[in-house]
Amino acid sequence: MGHNNGPTMEGGTSWRKHCWTAAREVLLPTLPIEVVRNRVRRAKELGLDYKTYASVRAQTGHDVVAFLFSSNALRVRALSPVIPMAEVAKLAAIAGAGRIGLAVAPLSPSLLASNAVLDATHPAPHVLLPFPAMAAAIRDILGKTPGDRVVLVGDAPLERDWCAAGRLAAYLPADRYFAV
């Protein structure tokens, strides 16, 4: 049970591979150079590397319109309530997308709001909420913004569940986002 019995041993493997390759080429046409240039520029505006941005675009078919940042990803703690300067600079450089902070308990949204670089702050859904409650919390945070146009930047293992609950475009670990 659960075993796919490996590759087929019947003839015609090279023909099937040829058909698959040809179909793939038709499915993924070559993008005009101006489209690629615009996407590279947009990736820079968002603070993403091109590969990440292109994969989000390919997966959702939409541009990124907002980011959700957990307070963990922003390195905000009760004893150090200010976002470090490197992260502030990265957030300030984002163009054409919202920056929403999620205050993970016991932090309050007002603590994150004191960091003027964020457009909005909300309490983060508790990581152990039931999935439907977590999904409702993410929907409330996003309002009318479609989830598949929002990228979550987090730093705790269970924060990744917010991405699935909110049907968000992607989850990026904080180290990866802030390293670019």
VOKEVO-729704 format. One line per 4 residues: their letters; for each residue x, z, y of N, C-alpha, C. Coordinates in Angstrom, 2 decimals, m for minus. Example, Ala and Ser with C-alpha at 12.3 -4.5 7.8 and 13.67 -1.06 7.14 Angstrom:
BEGIN
as) 13.19:7.80:m5.69:12.30:7.80:m4.50:13.20:7.80:m3.30; 12.85:7.08:m2.25:13.67:7.14:m1.06:12.90:7.87:0.03;
! end
This chain:
BEGIN
mghn) 0.84:0.00:m1.18:0.00:0.00:0.00:0.88:0.00:1.25; 0.54:m0.85:2.19:1.31:m0.93:3.41:2.52:m1.84:3.32; 2.74:m2.46:2.16:3.88:m3.35:1.99:3.39:m4.78:2.16; 4.08:m5.57:2.99:3.62:m6.94:3.22:4.23:m7.93:2.21;
ngpt) 4.93:m7.44:1.20:5.51:m8.25:0.14:6.60:m9.20:0.62; 7.12:m9.00:1.79:8.24:m9.82:2.27:7.82:m11.23:2.63; 8.82:m12.08:2.93:8.51:m13.46:3.33:7.98:m14.26:2.14; 7.19:m15.26:2.48:6.64:m16.12:1.43:7.74:m16.94:0.78;
megg) 7.60:m17.20:m0.48:8.61:m17.97:m1.21:8.16:m19.41:m1.43; 6.98:m19.77:m0.93:6.50:m21.12:m1.13:7.19:m22.07:m0.17; 7.18:m23.36:m0.50:7.85:m24.38:0.30:7.20:m24.58:1.65; 7.88:m25.34:2.50:7.32:m25.67:3.80:7.71:m24.73:4.92;
tswr) 8.65:m23.85:4.67:9.05:m22.87:5.68:9.58:m23.55:6.94; 10.43:m24.56:6.78:11.01:m25.23:7.95:9.92:m25.95:8.75; 8.92:m26.53:8.08:7.83:m27.20:8.79:7.00:m26.18:9.58; 6.70:m25.04:8.99:5.94:m24.02:9.69:6.73:m23.50:10.90;
khcw) 8.04:m23.34:10.74:8.87:m22.90:11.86:8.87:m23.94:12.97; 8.96:m25.21:12.61:8.92:m26.29:13.61:7.59:m26.26:14.37; 6.48:m26.12:13.64:5.15:m26.09:14.28:5.03:m24.88:15.21; 5.53:m23.73:14.77:5.47:m22.53:15.60:6.29:m22.72:16.87;
taar) 7.50:m23.28:16.74:8.38:m23.49:17.90:7.73:m24.46:18.89; 7.15:m25.54:18.39:6.50:m26.52:19.27:5.31:m25.89:19.98; 4.51:m25.13:19.27:3.34:m24.48:19.88:3.80:m23.48:20.94; 4.87:m22.77:20.68:5.40:m21.79:21.64:5.87:m22.46:22.91;
evll) 6.52:m23.63:22.78:6.98:m24.36:23.96:5.81:m24.82:24.83; 4.72:m25.24:24.19:3.53:m25.67:24.93:2.89:m24.47:25.62; 2.87:m23.33:24.93:2.25:m22.13:25.46:3.00:m21.58:26.66; 4.31:m21.60:26.62:5.13:m21.04:27.69:5.87:m22.16:28.44;
ptlp) 5.18:m22.80:29.37:5.84:m23.88:30.11:6.94:m23.33:31.00; 7.84:m24.19:31.38:8.93:m23.80:32.28:8.36:m23.61:33.67; 8.68:m22.49:34.28:8.19:m22.20:35.62:8.99:m22.97:36.66; 8.33:m23.46:37.70:9.08:m24.11:38.78:10.04:m23.11:39.42;
ievv) 11.15:m23.60:39.92:12.19:m22.75:40.46:11.68:m21.90:41.63; 10.77:m22.42:42.44:10.23:m21.64:43.56:9.41:m20.45:43.07; 8.69:m20.63:41.98:7.93:m19.51:41.41:8.89:m18.43:40.93; 9.95:m18.84:40.27:10.95:m17.87:39.79:11.60:m17.15:40.97;
rnrv) 11.94:m17.89:42.02:12.54:m17.27:43.21:11.59:m16.25:43.85; 10.31:m16.62:43.94:9.33:m15.69:44.51:9.20:m14.44:43.66; 9.24:m14.59:42.35:9.13:m13.43:41.46:10.38:m12.56:41.52; 11.54:m13.16:41.65:12.77:m12.38:41.81:12.71:m11.58:43.11;
rrak) 12.24:m12.23:44.18:12.09:m11.54:45.46:11.08:m10.39:45.35; 9.96:m10.65:44.68:8.93:m9.61:44.53:9.46:m8.44:43.70; 10.22:m8.74:42.66:10.81:m7.67:41.85:11.71:m6.78:42.71; 12.49:m7.39:43.59:13.35:m6.61:44.49:12.53:m5.76:45.44;
elgl) 11.42:m6.32:45.96:10.56:m5.56:46.87:9.99:m4.32:46.19; 9.74:m4.43:44.89:9.16:m3.32:44.13:10.22:m2.37:43.59; 11.48:m2.75:43.71:12.54:m1.90:43.18:12.70:m2.02:41.67; 12.25:m3.14:41.11:12.34:m3.37:39.67:13.38:m4.45:39.39;
dykt) 13.99:m4.38:38.21:14.83:m5.49:37.81:13.90:m6.64:37.39; 14.39:m7.87:37.46:13.54:m9.03:37.20:12.95:m9.02:35.80; 13.74:m8.62:34.82:13.26:m8.62:33.43:12.04:m7.70:33.28; 12.08:m6.53:33.86:10.95:m5.60:33.80:9.74:m6.18:34.52;
yasv) 9.96:m6.70:35.72:8.85:m7.27:36.49:8.23:m8.45:35.74; 9.06:m9.32:35.20:8.55:m10.49:34.47:7.76:m10.07:33.23; 8.20:m9.02:32.55:7.47:m8.58:31.37:6.12:m7.98:31.74; 6.05:m7.26:32.87:4.77:m6.72:33.33:3.84:m7.88:33.70;
raqt) 4.36:m8.87:34.42:3.55:m10.04:34.79:3.06:m10.78:33.56; 3.94:m10.96:32.58:3.56:m11.68:31.37:2.52:m10.91:30.56; 2.66:m9.61:30.52:1.75:m8.76:29.74:0.37:m8.67:30.36; 0.31:m8.55:31.69:m0.97:m8.31:32.35:m1.54:m9.54:33.05;
ghdv) m0.67:m10.45:33.45:m1.11:m11.61:34.22:m1.32:m11.28:35.69; m0.92:m10.08:36.12:m1.14:m9.65:37.50:0.14:m9.09:38.12; 0.14:m9.06:39.44:1.23:m8.45:40.18:1.05:m6.93:40.18; 2.12:m6.22:40.43:2.08:m4.76:40.56:1.62:m4.43:41.97;
vafl) 0.57:m3.60:42.07:0.05:m3.23:43.40:0.28:m1.76:43.72; 0.66:m0.96:42.72:0.89:0.47:42.98:1.77:1.07:41.89; 2.39:2.18:42.24:3.17:2.98:41.31:2.61:4.39:41.29; 2.58:4.99:40.12:2.29:6.41:39.97:3.62:7.08:39.63;
fssn) 3.99:8.10:40.38:5.23:8.83:40.13:4.88:10.28:39.80; 5.29:10.73:38.63:5.08:12.15:38.31:6.08:12.96:39.12; 5.72:14.21:39.39:6.65:15.08:40.12:7.92:15.28:39.31; 7.83:15.21:37.98:9.03:15.29:37.15:9.96:14.11:37.43;
alrv) 9.38:12.91:37.54:10.18:11.72:37.81:10.84:11.79:39.18; 10.15:12.43:40.12:10.67:12.56:41.48:11.63:13.73:41.64; 11.86:14.46:40.55:12.79:15.60:40.53:12.32:16.73:41.46; 11.01:16.87:41.61:10.45:17.95:42.43:10.09:19.10:41.52;
rals) 10.60:20.25:41.82:10.35:21.46:41.05:9.88:22.56:42.00; 9.37:23.63:41.47:8.91:24.74:42.31:10.06:25.30:43.15; 11.25:25.36:42.56:12.40:25.92:43.29:13.10:24.88:44.16; 12.83:23.60:43.94:13.40:22.54:44.79:12.28:21.56:45.13;
pvip) 11.46:21.90:46.12:10.24:21.14:46.41:10.44:19.84:47.19; 11.66:19.42:47.41:11.92:18.21:48.19:12.46:17.12:47.26; 11.96:15.91:47.45:12.45:14.77:46.67:13.90:14.50:47.09; 14.81:14.35:46.12:16.21:14.06:46.47:16.34:12.77:47.28;
maev) 17.36:12.69:48.11:17.54:11.56:49.03:17.64:10.21:48.32; 18.29:10.14:47.17:18.40:8.85:46.47:17.02:8.33:46.07; 16.16:9.22:45.59:14.80:8.83:45.22:13.97:8.47:46.46; 14.16:9.23:47.55:13.44:8.93:48.80:13.80:7.52:49.28;
akla) 15.07:7.18:49.24:15.50:5.85:49.68:14.87:4.76:48.81; 14.83:4.98:47.51:14.23:4.00:46.61:12.74:3.84:46.88; 12.04:4.97:47.08:10.61:4.92:47.37:10.34:4.24:48.71; 11.14:4.55:49.71:10.93:3.97:51.04:11.14:2.46:51.04;
aiag) 11.94:1.97:50.13:12.24:0.53:50.06:11.13:m0.28:49.39; 10.19:0.37:48.72:9.11:m0.36:48.05:8.24:m1.03:49.11; 8.03:m2.33:48.94:7.21:m3.09:49.89:6.01:m3.69:49.18; 4.87:m3.59:49.79:3.68:m4.25:49.27:3.07:m3.60:48.04;
agri) 3.31:m2.32:47.86:2.71:m1.60:46.73:2.55:m0.13:47.11; 1.49:0.47:46.61:1.23:1.88:46.89:2.16:2.79:46.11; 2.40:3.97:46.66:3.24:4.99:46.04:2.40:6.26:45.93; 1.98:6.58:44.71:1.10:7.71:44.47:1.85:8.77:43.68;
glav) 1.86:9.98:44.18:2.53:11.08:43.51:1.55:11.88:42.67; 1.98:12.29:41.49:1.19:13.12:40.59:1.89:14.46:40.43; 1.28:15.50:40.96:1.88:16.83:40.91:1.55:17.49:39.57; 2.58:17.65:38.76:2.42:18.28:37.46:2.35:19.79:37.67;
apls) 1.35:20.44:37.05:1.17:21.89:37.18:2.46:22.61:36.83; 2.82:23.61:37.53:2.09:24.41:38.52:2.23:23.90:39.96; 2.85:22.72:40.17:2.99:22.21:41.52:1.64:21.76:42.07; 1.49:21.82:43.37:0.25:21.37:44.00:0.49:20.02:44.67;
psll) m0.56:19.22:44.80:m0.42:17.93:45.49:0.08:18.08:46.93; m0.28:19.19:47.58:0.17:19.39:48.96:1.70:19.52:49.04; 2.30:20.05:47.98:3.76:20.15:47.96:4.38:18.75:47.93; 3.80:17.86:47.13:4.29:16.48:47.10:3.96:15.75:48.40;
asna) 2.80:16.06:48.98:2.37:15.39:50.22:3.32:15.68:51.37; 4.02:16.79:51.31:4.97:17.11:52.37:6.14:16.13:52.39; 6.31:15.41:51.30:7.32:14.35:51.24:6.65:13.07:51.75; 6.84:12.74:53.00:6.09:11.69:53.69:6.25:10.29:53.09;
vlda) 7.13:10.13:52.15:7.38:8.80:51.59:6.27:8.35:50.62; 5.42:9.27:50.18:4.31:8.94:49.28:3.06:8.61:50.08; 2.29:7.63:49.59:1.04:7.23:50.26:m0.11:8.18:49.95; m0.09:8.76:48.76:m1.15:9.69:48.33:m0.59:10.61:47.26;
thpa) m1.21:11.76:47.10:m0.82:12.70:46.04:m2.08:13.25:45.37; m1.95:13.50:44.09:m3.06:14.03:43.29:m2.50:15.00:42.26; m3.33:15.90:41.76:m2.88:16.70:40.62:m2.76:15.79:39.39; m1.71:15.96:38.65:m1.51:15.16:37.44:m2.45:15.64:36.35;
phvl) m2.93:14.73:35.50:m3.73:15.19:34.36:m2.86:16.07:33.47; m3.44:17.10:32.92:m2.68:17.95:32.01:m2.31:17.10:30.80; m1.08:17.22:30.34:m0.60:16.36:29.26:m1.29:16.63:27.93; m1.96:17.77:27.78:m2.63:18.08:26.53:m4.16:17.93:26.61;
lpfp) m4.64:17.27:27.66:m6.07:16.99:27.76:m6.50:16.06:26.63; m7.74:16.14:26.22:m8.24:15.14:25.27:m8.14:13.75:25.92; m7.95:12.75:25.12:m7.73:11.39:25.62:m8.82:10.93:26.59; m10.12:11.10:26.28:m11.15:10.65:27.22:m11.07:11.36:28.58;
amaa) m10.77:12.63:28.58:m10.64:13.38:29.83:m9.42:12.90:30.62; m8.34:12.60:29.91:m7.14:12.09:30.55:m7.43:10.72:31.18; m8.16:9.88:30.46:m8.52:8.55:30.97:m9.38:8.68:32.23; m10.33:9.59:32.21:m11.20:9.80:33.38:m10.39:10.29:34.57;
aird) m9.43:11.17:34.33:m8.59:11.70:35.42:m7.76:10.58:36.05; m7.19:9.71:35.23:m6.40:8.59:35.75:m7.29:7.63:36.53; m8.49:7.36:36.01:m9.43:6.48:36.73:m9.79:7.06:38.10; m10.00:8.38:38.15:m10.32:9.03:39.43:m9.16:8.90:40.41;
ilgk) m7.95:9.03:39.92:m6.77:8.92:40.78:m6.64:7.50:41.33; m6.89:6.49:40.49:m6.72:5.10:40.90:m7.85:4.58:41.77; m9.03:5.20:41.67:m10.17:4.70:42.45:m10.53:3.29:42.01; m10.55:2.35:42.95:m10.93:0.97:42.65:m9.76:0.10:42.22;
tpgd) m8.56:0.65:42.21:m7.38:m0.12:41.81:m7.40:m0.32:40.30; m7.33:m1.57:39.84:m7.31:m1.81:38.39:m6.04:m1.23:37.76; m6.19:m0.56:36.63:m5.06:0.08:35.97:m3.97:m0.89:35.54; m4.35:m2.14:35.19:m3.35:m3.08:34.72:m2.48:m3.65:35.83;
rvvl) m2.62:m3.11:37.03:m1.78:m3.51:38.15:m0.94:m2.34:38.66; m0.90:m1.27:37.86:m0.21:m0.03:38.26:0.86:0.30:37.22; 2.03:0.67:37.70:3.14:1.07:36.83:3.34:2.58:36.98; 3.47:3.27:35.86:3.72:4.71:35.84:5.20:4.97:35.66;
vgda) 5.77:5.77:36.54:7.16:6.21:36.41:7.11:7.70:36.08; 7.61:8.05:34.91:7.54:9.43:34.45:8.87:9.92:33.91; 8.89:11.20:33.54:10.14:11.77:33.05:9.93:12.79:31.94; 8.72:12.93:31.46:8.45:13.87:30.36:7.81:13.07:29.23;
pler) 8.11:13.42:27.99:7.62:12.63:26.85:6.10:12.43:26.82; 5.34:13.45:27.13:3.89:13.32:27.03:3.26:12.58:28.22; 4.02:12.34:29.27:3.49:11.58:30.40:3.21:10.13:30.03; 3.88:9.64:29.03:3.66:8.27:28.56:2.20:8.07:28.13;
dwca) 1.54:9.14:27.66:0.14:9.05:27.26:m0.77:8.69:28.43; m0.38:9.04:29.65:m1.18:8.68:30.82:m1.29:7.16:30.94; m0.23:6.48:30.56:m0.21:5.02:30.64:m1.27:4.43:29.72; m1.33:4.91:28.50:m2.33:4.41:27.56:m3.74:4.82:27.99;
agrl) m3.90:6.05:28.45:m5.22:6.53:28.85:m5.76:5.75:30.05; m4.91:5.45:31.00:m5.34:4.74:32.20:m5.28:3.24:32.07; m4.85:2.77:30.90:m4.68:1.32:30.67:m3.80:0.71:31.77; m2.70:1.39:32.01:m1.78:0.98:33.05:m0.90:m0.17:32.58;
aayl) m0.29:m0.86:33.52:0.52:m2.04:33.21:1.77:m1.68:32.41; 2.42:m0.59:32.77:3.67:m0.24:32.09:4.05:1.21:32.38; 4.90:1.74:31.51:5.52:3.05:31.72:7.01:2.82:31.85; 7.61:3.39:32.89:9.06:3.31:33.06:9.62:4.72:33.13;
padr) 10.65:5.01:32.34:11.30:6.31:32.50:11.97:6.39:33.87; 11.96:7.55:34.46:12.51:7.74:35.80:13.97:7.29:35.89; 14.75:7.60:34.87:16.17:7.22:34.88:16.31:5.71:35.00; 15.46:4.99:34.32:15.53:3.53:34.37:15.08:2.99:35.73;
yfav) 13.98:3.53:36.27:13.49:3.02:37.55:14.46:3.34:38.69; 14.91:4.57:38.75:15.76:4.97:39.86:17.21:4.52:39.71; 17.57:3.97:38.55:18.92:3.46:38.35:19.10:2.07:38.93; 18.01:1.32:39.08:18.09:m0.08:39.54:18.51:m0.13:40.98;
! end
